[in-house]
Amino acid sequence: MASCARLCREMEKMNQKIADSLDRRILKELVRDARITNNQLADRVGLTPSPCLRRLRRMEEAKIIRGYTALVDPAVEGWTMAAMVVVKLSRQHEDEITMFEAAIREWDEVLECYLVTGAPDYILKVMSTGLEGYEAFIKGKIARLKCVASIETSFIMNTIKERRI
């Protein structure tokens, strides 16, 4: 499991890769609209296009900007139900952690997976085609993993705030 000290060091390194407030303004504008043109971006942050593009490329190379994506309505995939799933492993041994994480990476239903502190080991955001689809996912995938000790589900009734950075 990741230590807090290691996470703090990684955050410190990331902050060192961001040169100044102009980098932060560029990132803020990209979060607002990732399809913005370089000319528009440069205008919004008060730069000319060439230095703006250099900063953008530097942040991409440093993995500060990890990619660009489209947010698609889950219903297009037939997913009508979302759930937050809390999973506790039977033991926190390396082989069980590896087994669980490898399986999770393969399942399309799992949109997000977080290793967390506290009583649960993982929190997942899962999409399904409805209650029957969710039941099939639990019975056919998660519950079949021998390393899983318990599963608790909370269905998402409504999204009050959703923000991507």
C-alpha positions as CSV (number, residue, x, y, z in Angstrom):
1,M,0.0,0.0,0.0
2,A,1.2,3.5,-0.9
3,S,2.7,5.5,2.0
4,C,1.6,9.1,2.7
5,A,5.2,10.2,2.5
6,R,5.6,8.8,-1.0
7,L,2.4,10.5,-2.2
8,C,3.6,13.8,-0.7
9,R,6.9,13.5,-2.6
10,E,5.1,12.8,-5.8
11,M,2.8,15.8,-5.3
12,E,5.9,18.0,-4.6
13,K,7.6,16.8,-7.8
14,M,4.4,17.6,-9.8
15,N,4.3,21.1,-8.4
16,Q,7.9,21.6,-9.4
17,K,7.0,20.7,-13.0
18,I,4.5,23.5,-13.1
19,A,6.6,26.6,-13.8
20,D,4.4,29.4,-12.6
21,S,0.9,31.0,-12.5
22,L,0.8,31.0,-16.4
23,D,1.0,27.2,-16.4
24,R,-1.8,27.1,-13.8
25,R,-3.9,29.4,-15.9
26,I,-3.3,27.2,-19.0
27,L,-4.4,24.1,-17.1
28,K,-7.5,25.9,-15.7
29,E,-8.5,26.9,-19.3
30,L,-7.9,23.4,-20.6
31,V,-10.0,21.9,-17.8
32,R,-12.8,24.3,-18.7
33,D,-12.5,23.5,-22.5
34,A,-10.0,20.9,-23.7
35,R,-11.0,21.6,-27.3
36,I,-9.8,25.2,-27.2
37,T,-7.4,26.1,-30.0
38,N,-3.9,27.2,-29.1
39,N,-4.6,30.7,-30.4
40,Q,-7.7,31.0,-28.1
41,L,-5.8,29.5,-25.2
42,A,-2.9,31.9,-25.7
43,D,-5.3,34.9,-25.8
44,R,-7.1,33.8,-22.7
45,V,-3.9,33.5,-20.6
46,G,-2.1,36.5,-22.1
47,L,0.6,34.9,-24.2
48,T,1.4,34.8,-27.9
49,P,0.7,31.4,-29.5
50,S,4.3,30.1,-29.7
51,P,5.2,30.4,-26.0
52,C,1.8,29.1,-25.1
53,L,2.3,26.0,-27.3
54,R,5.8,25.4,-25.8
55,R,4.4,25.5,-22.3
56,L,1.6,23.1,-23.3
57,R,4.1,20.7,-24.9
58,R,6.4,20.8,-21.9
59,M,3.5,20.0,-19.6
60,E,2.4,17.1,-21.8
61,E,6.0,15.7,-21.9
62,A,6.2,16.0,-18.1
63,K,2.9,14.1,-17.8
64,I,1.1,17.0,-16.0
65,I,-1.3,16.8,-18.9
66,R,-2.0,13.1,-19.3
67,G,-4.4,13.3,-22.2
68,Y,-7.5,14.7,-23.7
69,T,-10.9,12.9,-23.7
70,A,-14.5,13.2,-24.5
71,L,-17.1,12.7,-21.8
72,V,-19.8,10.4,-23.3
73,D,-23.3,9.8,-21.9
74,P,-23.1,6.3,-20.2
75,A,-26.6,5.5,-21.7
76,V,-24.9,5.3,-25.1
77,E,-23.2,2.2,-23.9
78,G,-26.5,0.9,-22.4
79,W,-25.3,1.7,-18.8
80,T,-28.3,3.1,-16.9
81,M,-27.2,2.4,-13.3
82,A,-24.2,3.6,-11.4
83,A,-22.9,2.3,-8.0
84,M,-20.2,3.0,-5.6
85,V,-18.8,-0.4,-4.4
86,V,-16.7,-0.8,-1.3
87,V,-14.5,-3.9,-1.4
88,K,-12.5,-5.4,1.5
89,L,-9.9,-8.1,0.7
90,S,-9.5,-11.2,2.9
91,R,-5.9,-10.3,3.4
92,Q,-3.7,-7.4,2.3
93,H,-1.0,-9.7,0.9
94,E,0.8,-8.7,-2.3
95,D,-0.6,-11.7,-4.3
96,E,-4.2,-10.8,-3.4
97,I,-3.7,-7.1,-4.1
98,T,-2.1,-8.0,-7.5
99,M,-4.9,-10.5,-8.3
100,F,-7.7,-8.0,-7.5
101,E,-6.1,-5.0,-9.3
102,A,-5.4,-7.1,-12.4
103,A,-9.0,-8.2,-12.6
104,I,-10.4,-4.7,-12.0
105,R,-8.3,-3.3,-14.9
106,E,-9.9,-5.8,-17.3
107,W,-13.6,-5.1,-16.5
108,D,-15.3,-2.4,-18.5
109,E,-18.0,-1.9,-15.9
110,V,-15.4,-0.5,-13.5
111,L,-14.9,3.2,-14.4
112,E,-12.7,4.1,-11.4
113,C,-10.9,2.2,-8.7
114,Y,-9.3,3.7,-5.7
115,L,-7.0,2.1,-3.1
116,V,-8.1,3.8,0.2
117,T,-7.1,4.0,3.8
118,G,-9.5,2.9,6.6
119,A,-11.7,-0.2,6.9
120,P,-12.3,-0.9,3.2
121,D,-9.4,-1.6,0.8
122,Y,-10.9,-0.3,-2.4
123,I,-13.8,1.9,-3.6
124,L,-15.0,1.4,-7.1
125,K,-17.3,3.3,-9.4
126,V,-19.3,0.8,-11.4
127,M,-21.7,1.1,-14.3
128,S,-24.3,-1.5,-15.3
129,T,-27.3,-2.0,-17.5
130,G,-29.6,-2.0,-14.5
131,L,-30.1,-4.1,-11.4
132,E,-29.9,-7.4,-13.2
133,G,-26.7,-6.3,-15.0
134,Y,-25.2,-5.2,-11.7
135,E,-26.1,-8.5,-10.0
136,A,-24.5,-10.4,-12.9
137,F,-21.4,-8.3,-12.5
138,I,-21.1,-9.0,-8.8
139,K,-21.8,-12.7,-9.0
140,G,-19.9,-13.3,-12.2
141,K,-16.8,-11.2,-11.6
142,I,-16.1,-9.6,-8.2
143,A,-17.6,-12.4,-5.9
144,R,-15.6,-15.0,-7.9
145,L,-12.3,-13.5,-6.8
146,K,-11.1,-15.6,-3.8
147,C,-9.3,-12.6,-2.4
148,V,-12.6,-10.6,-1.8
149,A,-13.9,-10.8,1.8
150,S,-16.8,-8.4,1.5
151,I,-18.7,-6.2,-1.0
152,E,-20.9,-3.3,0.0
153,T,-22.9,-1.3,-2.6
154,S,-24.5,2.2,-2.7
155,F,-26.4,3.0,-5.8
156,I,-26.0,6.5,-7.2
157,M,-29.4,8.2,-7.4
158,N,-28.3,11.5,-8.8
159,T,-25.0,13.3,-9.6
160,I,-25.0,16.6,-7.8
161,K,-21.5,17.7,-8.9
162,E,-19.1,16.1,-11.4
163,R,-15.8,17.7,-12.1
164,R,-12.8,16.4,-14.0
165,I,-9.3,17.8,-13.7
